[in-house]
Amino acid sequence: MTQTISGADAPITNPLDIRRVRHDLKRRALRVLRTLRLSPVMLRVTLTGEALGDFTSLGFDDHVKLIFPGDGAPVMRDYTPRRHDRAALELDIDFALHDAGPATAWALQAQPGDVLDVGGPKGSFIVPTAFDWHLLAGDATALPAIGRRLEELPPEACAFVFVEVGGPEEEIVLQSRATLHLTWLHRAPQAPSSLEPALAGFVPPAGEGYAWAACEAQLAPRLRQVLVGDLSLRRDRVRVSAYWKSGAAGFHEVVAD
């Protein structure tokens, strides 16, 4: 069951209810505090600013709009808030360096003190951590959301994770208090994705589960078909998003049946 509410404090009648929460939409001018290279294709930028004092992100796959300055109209891209520390006034954004677009160019050149405007998030899709098991899958663009979710899960949870990257050098450290079953899939250039067969071979364990995946737009509906059709998972407990589309800029959508 999914509920849509206007705040995060509404009563919860079922610990497995999924909630959509709306937030006041704000635009914040933040500064680069530091950068950290996580892998050859993943860069973390930590932003700071007093405006983060009322920043709210309640869903692990929330997205904010990063507004990159330019000579013409500003360029906006969706990114996952990887970590938010309200006390320290810090916000981590992980950049997958998979193209030569404005986001990648900005991240590679980012220096402490650089200013970046951040909009949102305008809402959160809150999936409870109380499920018996969690299935998380995706390519490098999904790693920020997957990493955040794993860190949120309690010790009694069980997580099955499939991540497709270009090779062993692109694997990053993923931490969780939950029991973690992590499978790295290595994709050669121009080779088809191995996410679909990997998920097709997944055997859902007993208990209440939730499945989440994010990847390229052409692959996303096929992954949803595997999860809902082949594995017979409940439709309302499966969420698949297309985080990017080959040949398109600024693409992001949730896949429906």
N, C-alpha and C positions, 0 to 999 in steps of 0.2 A: 504494500500500500504506500502511495506517495501523497503527502500533504503539502499544500502550498500555504505558507503563512507569512506575515509581514514582519516577524521578529523572531529572535532565537529563544525566547523565554516561554513560548507556548507549551502547555502541558503535553507530556508524551504518554500516550495510553498503551502503546506496544513498543517494547525496546527494539524491535526490528523494523519499525516504521521509518521510511525514508522521507525526508523533509526538504522542501525548497524554501529557502529563506531569502527575502529581499533586503537589500541594504540601500541606504542613501548613497547615490552616486556622487563621488567626489573626485576631483583631480588634484593631485599632490605633486609639488615640485620637490624632488629628492636629490641627494648628492651621492656620488660614488664614495664609499668608504674604503673598500678594498676589492681585489679580484683574486680568484684562485682557480688554477687550471686543474680540473678533475680528471681529464683524459685528453688525448689529442683532439677530440671532437666535442668536448664539453667544458664550458667555462662558467664559473660562478661569479656573479657580480653582487656584492653586498651594498645595498643602498641605505641611507640614513636620512633623518630629518625629523623635526618636531611634529610634522604633519602625520607621522606614523603613530602618534599617541592614540588616535581613534580609528586606526586601520583595523578592519575586521575581515577575516577569511576563515570560514568555518568548514569548508569542504576541501578535501584533498585534491580535487581536480578543478577548483576554482580557477578563473583566469582574470588577469588584469590587462588593461591596454597600456602598453609602453608606447610613448609618443616621442618618436625620434626627430630631432631637429634636422632641417635641411634647407637648401636654397629656395625651394618652392614650398608647396603645402607640406605640413608635417606628415610623416609616415607612421601609421599605427599598426602594431602587431599584438596578438594575444600571447600571454605567457602565464605559467603557473607560479603562484607565490610559493616557493619551495620551503621557506621558513620565515616566520615573523616573530620577532622578540619585541614585545611592546615595551618592556622595561628598558631594554637597551636601545630602543628606537632603530631596529635593524630589520631589513627585508632582503632575503636572498632570492635572486632570480638566476636560474641555470639556463644557459644558452647552448643549444645544440648547434654546433658550427657546421651545418650541413649544406650551406649555400653561400653565395657571395652577395647576399642581399643587404639591405640597410641595417637590420638587426645584428647580423654577424659582424659587419664592418664596424658598427658602433662598439660592440662588446670587445672586439679585439683591440680597439684603440682606447678603451675606457681607462681613465686615470682618476685617482682620488681627487675629489672636488668637482668633477664633471657633474653637470645638472641633467636630470632626466625627469620628465613629467610622467606620472603614473595615474591612470584612471581606473576606478573601481576597486574591488569587484562590485558589480551591481546586484549580485545574489550568490547564494551558495546552495549546492546540492549535497545534503548531509546524509551520508550512508553510515549507519551505526557500526560501531566496532564489535557489537555483541554477536554477530554471526559466528557460527562454529568454524567456518572456513571462508577464505577469501581467495579468489583467483584474479591475478593481475597479469596483464600481458600487453606488450607493445614494442615499438622500436625506440630509438634513442630519444625521440621527442617526448615519449611517455615517461622517461626516467625521472624527471622532477616530481610528477604526480605519484609514481610508484614509490619512490624513495620517501616522500612525505607520508604516504599511507602506511608504509611499513613501520615507520617510527611512531605512528599513532596507535598501532595495534597493541592490545594488552598481552601479557604473558600467556594467557589461556587460549589465545587465538591461534589459528593455523593458516599460513599463507603459502599459496602455490604461485610461483612467479616465473614467467617466460619473457625474456628480453632479447630482442634481436639487434645485434650491433655488427660492425664491419669486421671485427676480429678480436682476439684476446686483449689487445692493447686498448680497446675502447671500453672494456669492462670497468666499472667503478665500484667502490665499496658501498654496500647497502646494509644498513643496520636495522634490527628489529628485536623487540622483546618477545615477539611471537615465535612459534615454531616455524622455521622458514625452509621451504623447499624451492631452491633457486636454480633455474636452468638458463644458461646463456646460449643463445643461438647465434652462430657466426654466418653472415651472409656475404658471399663473394660479389664483387661488382657485376652488375647486369644479371645476376642470378635471381630466380624467383624467391619470394619470401618463404621462410620455413615456419612462420607463425601459424599458418592455417593447419598444416599437418600436425604440428606440435599440439595445438589445442584439440584437434580431432582425436588424438590419442590420449587425452586426459580422461581419467576416470574419476568422476565426482565422488568424494567421500560421503559418508552418512552425515546427517545433520543439516542444519540450515546454512546455505551458502550464498555468496554474492560474487558475481563476475564482472570485471571491468577491463576494458581494453581501449587502446588508442594507437592509431597508425595512419598510413596513407589512405586517401579517400577511396581508391578503387578496391583496396583490401578490406577496409572496414566493414562493409555489408557482408562480405564473405565470412568474416570472423563472427559477426552476429548470427549468421545462419548456422554456423557450426555450433555455437553455444546454445541457441534456442532450438534449432532444428535437430541437429545430430545428437547433442548431449541432453536435450529435453529439459534445459534449465528454465525456470520461471521467467517469463518475459519481463516482469517488473523487478526482477533481481539481476538483470543484465543491462549494462550500460556500455555502449561502444561509441567512440568518437573518432572522427577524422580530424587529426591535428594538422594535416597538410595535404596538398594535392600537387602532384607532379605537374610542373609547368604553370602553376597559379601562385599568386602572392597573397598572403594574408588570409589563408583559407582555414576555417574551423567550423565544424558542425557535428551535432549528435546524430547518430544513425538511428532511424526509426524502422519499424518492420515494414 
